[in-house]
């Protein structure tokens, strides 16, 4: 399993040294839109088709323990995007929706309307970023 191999490669850390691990949990991606169905379809497409190991953030603590680390703390942080352009740049809203349309996951009209509506007026998107501090 690649995830465990990555953690096991950290086994060369000095005993007692702290290791910080940070990964998103893309399954928590929330995009506020009147068309909630398309927002949900967008998140589902992102987690099932776009991002490999999309939910690894929620598994970091367990995986670290399994690799022989002692978990000191786990913190969940929720970055919030209120600016559409920033969110589109960082989260890839437009390019991911285009892929979802091309792959037949979302109908063309619905996807284009959803994306256009996001650019109008108030905007909100967020996801959970998980930080694990552990030691050997």
C-alpha positions in Angstrom: 0.0 0.0 0.0 1.6 3.3 -1.2 0.3 5.3 1.8 2.0 3.1 4.3 5.2 3.0 2.3 5.4 6.8 2.4 5.0 6.8 6.2 7.4 4.0 6.6 10.0 5.9 4.6 9.9 8.4 7.5 11.3 5.7 9.8 14.7 7.2 9.5 13.7 10.1 11.7 15.6 10.6 14.9 13.8 8.9 17.9 11.6 11.5 19.6 11.6 13.9 16.6 8.3 15.4 15.7 6.9 14.7 12.2 4.1 16.9 10.7 1.8 15.4 8.2 -0.9 17.5 6.4 -3.4 16.3 3.8 -6.8 17.4 2.7 -10.0 15.4 2.9 -11.6 16.2 -0.4 -14.8 14.4 0.5 -15.5 17.4 2.7 -15.4 19.8 -0.2 -18.5 22.0 0.0 -19.4 24.5 -2.6 -22.5 26.7 -1.8 -24.8 26.9 -4.8 -28.5 27.0 -5.2 -28.1 23.9 -7.3 -26.9 21.6 -4.5 -27.3 18.5 -6.6 -24.6 19.7 -8.9 -22.4 20.8 -6.0 -22.7 17.3 -4.6 -22.0 15.7 -8.0 -18.9 18.0 -8.3 -17.6 16.8 -5.0 -18.3 13.2 -5.7 -16.6 13.4 -9.1 -13.6 15.1 -7.5 -13.2 12.4 -4.9 -14.0 9.4 -7.2 -12.3 10.4 -10.5 -9.9 13.3 -10.0 -8.0 13.1 -6.7 -6.1 9.9 -5.9 -6.5 9.0 -2.2 -9.0 11.8 -1.8 -9.9 11.0 1.8 -6.4 10.3 3.0 -6.6 13.3 5.4 -9.1 11.6 7.6 -6.8 8.5 7.7 -3.5 10.1 8.6 -3.7 9.4 12.3 -4.6 5.8 11.8 -1.9 5.3 9.1 0.7 7.0 11.2 0.0 4.7 14.1 0.0 1.7 11.8 3.5 2.7 10.6 4.8 2.8 14.2 4.4 6.5 15.0 2.9 7.8 18.2 0.2 10.4 17.3 0.6 13.5 19.5 -2.2 15.5 18.0 -4.7 15.7 15.2 -6.1 19.0 14.1 -8.8 19.7 11.5 -8.7 23.1 9.8 -11.3 24.4 7.4 -10.0 26.8 4.8 -12.9 29.0 3.6 -12.9 30.6 0.2 -15.2 33.7 -0.2 -13.6 34.9 -3.5 -14.7 33.0 -6.6 -11.5 33.6 -8.6 -9.3 32.5 -5.7 -11.3 29.3 -5.2 -11.4 28.6 -8.9 -7.6 29.0 -9.1 -6.9 26.9 -6.0 -9.6 24.3 -6.2 -9.8 24.0 -10.0 -13.6 24.5 -10.1 -13.8 25.3 -13.8 -11.3 22.7 -15.1 -12.7 19.9 -12.9 -16.3 20.7 -13.9 -15.2 20.6 -17.5 -13.7 17.2 -17.0 -17.0 16.1 -15.2 -18.9 17.2 -18.2 -16.5 15.6 -20.7 -16.7 12.3 -18.8 -20.5 12.4 -18.8 -20.7 12.8 -15.0 -22.6 16.1 -15.2 -24.8 17.3 -18.1 -23.4 20.1 -20.1 -26.1 22.7 -19.5 -26.3 21.9 -15.8 -22.5 22.1 -15.3 -22.1 25.3 -17.3 -25.0 26.9 -15.4 -23.6 25.8 -12.0 -20.2 27.3 -12.8 -21.6 30.6 -14.2 -23.9 31.0 -11.1 -20.9 30.6 -8.8 -19.2 33.6 -10.4 -22.3 35.7 -9.6 -22.8 37.3 -6.2 -21.7 35.9 -2.9 -19.4 32.8 -2.9 -18.5 30.1 -0.4 -16.4 27.0 -0.7 -14.5 25.0 2.0 -12.8 21.7 2.7 -11.1 20.1 5.7 -7.3 20.0 6.0 -6.1 17.5 8.5 -2.8 17.9 10.3 -1.2 15.1 12.3 1.8 15.7 14.6 3.5 12.4 15.5 6.8 11.0 16.8 8.8 7.8 16.8 
